[in-house]
Structure formats: C-alpha cells, structure tokens
Amino acid sequence: MNDIKNDTSDDHKRARALLDEVRFGCLANALQSAPPPPRKLTQREALVQLIPELKSSLKRGHTVDSLAAVLQAQGVEVSARTLRQLMNTAGEARSNRPRAAG
C-alpha cells in the first residue's frame, strides 16, 4: 500500500515539475515579447519630434510666436525665441545627415 502512495506522490511531483517547466517557458516567452515601457521624453526631445508639424503649421500661416503660445497653452514652457532656435538647429542637424544613395 505504501508503494502505491509513493508512486502517486512521485507522479504528483513529476507533474508539478513539468508544470513548473511549462510555466517557466510561458514566463520566459512573456518577458521576451513584452514591449519596453514607454520612455518619458524631455521637453526638447518632444519638441524635436514635433518639428515637422511645427513647420507645417508655419506653412499654413502660423508664426513662431503663435506656435509658442499654442504650446504654452498645452503646458509646454517654451518661448518663441527658444522654439525658433530649436527649429533652426534641428533642421540643420537633419540636413547634415548623410543621405541614402538612391
């Protein structure tokens, strides 16, 4: 009778070990496929990413002053002067990048 109980106990332990291996595999896959958490941008990084929209707004008739006012109304502390400098320097940095051969 003791042998039957030991067999059942051993089977149970093997099943738990297998379950743990399966769970481990699932956990490993979940960790590998989980996207990284969003990184907070600095104000400068965010504004640099907005340069195409800012330049598009300039073409539609906005001024740098009016764009700075829109950004300030949204809680972004930026002066028209700083915004102008950022747009000029970021534009230069983009134009200095090597272009793909094509």
Beta strands, then each sheet from edge to edge (+ up, - down):
end
